[in-house]
């Protein structure tokens, strides 16, 4: 092996090591993500919490999604940070990464508002069924983020879902809306 080949191989290993380091860094420092992977069998622990008249035994797995069988006007109280002061900014951002997903699609959701505020996202069907992404506190940039799958195990069905991003801070609450049309 000549000197030029050794240099090329060494350079390739260095580039590979840097790439692995960057991926590892972002894997360990990225925001919490939540996905629903619950099988449909009742013996498994569900990745959603189900409430309402149709639930006979409600179980809760690690915090991911809340599936609520109530009207869209049901009140929620999201915790807020007492350390942050000032006015709450109305939530904005990409509430869903795809506004026309199919069942089984991967989604990323973001709520951007005042840093330190609490934010959650509700999906409300035309029949009043509500599915909520878990409440998160926004980071120093004012961002809360979720990763999840559109699935029947979470309670989604084809059709139009109204999206509401709800932010709370120091007793203030602000809401922004959008829509999502789930495809078969």
N, C-alpha and C positions, 0 to 999 in steps of 0.2 A: 504494500500500500504506500503510495507516494504522499508527500507532504500536503498537496492540494486536496487529496481525498480525505486525509485526516482532518483538515480544517473544515471541509464540508460536513463530515460526520459530526464533529464537535459542535459546529454551528447548529445543525439540525437538533442535536440533543439539548442544546441550550434553549432553542426556540420551543421545543416540546416541554421542557421543564418550566419555562415561563408561562406557557399556555395552561399547563396543569395547575400552577400556582394561582393564576388569575381565576380559573374556574373554581378552585378550592376556596379561595378568598371570598368570592361572591356567594358560594354555596353556604358558607358559615356565617356570613354577615348579612345575608338577605333578610327581608322582612318575613315574618311568620306567614305561612300559607296554609290554607285549609282546603282539603279536598274531601269529597264524599266518595267513599269506596265501599259503602255498606252493601253486602249482598241482600237479596230480597227475602232470605229465609228468616223466620222469626227466632231461630235459635241463636243467631249471631247478634252482636251488639250493634245497634244501628248508629250511623254517623249523624243522625238528626234527632232532634227532640220534638216529639209530636204532642200537641195539646188539642183539646177540643172534644166535641161530643162523640166523634168516631173512634177515639182511642180508649182501649180498655186497660192497657198497662203501659204506661209511659216509661221509657228508659232513656238514660242519657249517656252518651259516649263522650270522648274528649270533645271540647268545645269546637263545633264546626258550624252547623246550620240549625236554625230553629224553624220548625214548620208549625204554623199556628192556624187552626181552623176557626178563625174569628173574623169579624168584619174589619174592613180597612181602617175604620176609625178607632180601633182599640188603642188605648194609650200605652206607651212604653216610657220607662224612665231610664235614660242612659246615664251612666256615671260621668262626672266631669272632674276636671282637675282644679283644685283650689289654688294651685301655685301659679296659674296663668290668669292674667287679668286683661281687660279690654273687651272690645266688641267682637262678637262672633261673626265670622264671614260665612255667607250662604254657601253651602257645599257646591262644588263643581268638580269636573274631571270626567274621566271615562268610567261611568258607573258599570258598564259592561264592555268587554272588548269586541263583542259581536252582537249587534242588535237583532240579528236574524239567525240565531244558532239552531242547530238540529239537536235532537235528543242525543245525549252522550258527548256533546261538544265540551271542550275545555274552555273555561271563561276566566278572565282576570277582571277584577273590579277595583276601582279606586275612588276614594272620597277625598277631595282636597278642600281644606278649610283652615281655620286658625290653628297654629301649633298647640298641642296639648288638649284639644277638644276631643270629645268622644263622638264616634260616628258609626252608624250601621246602615245597611241597605235592605229595604223591604221590596219584595216582588209580590204584587197583588194581582190575582186573576180576576176575570170579569165576574166570577161567582163569589168573590170576597175571600178566597183562600190566600193566606199570606205566608210567604217563606222569607226568613230573615237571615242575612249574614251576621255573624256574631259582632257585637260591639267591640270596636278597637279604638285605642287612643292614638291620635295623629302624632307623627314624629316631629322633629324640630323644623321640618320643611312643611308641616301641615298636611301630611299624606298618611292615609290608612289604606292598606291594600289586602286583597283576598284573592286566592286562586281556588277554583272549584269546577265541578262538572254539572252540566244541565242533565238531570236524570229523573226518572220516575221515582227512584228511591228517595230523592230529596223532596218529591211532591210535585215536580213540574209535569206539565202536560202540554201538548201542542196548543197554540193560541197566543193571543196578545196578553202580555203581563205589564202592568204599570210598575215603574221603578220609582222608589222614593228614597233619596239619600237624606238621612236625618242626622244633624250635627247638634251637639249640646256642649255648652261651656258656661260655668258660673250662673246657672239658672236660666240661661238663654237657650232657645232651640230655634233652628232654622232648617227648612226643608227645600229640596230641589227635586224635580220630577223628570222622567224620561219614559220610554217604552221599549219593550223587547218582544219580538214575535217569534215564539218557539216553533220550529218546523218539525215535522215527523221525522 
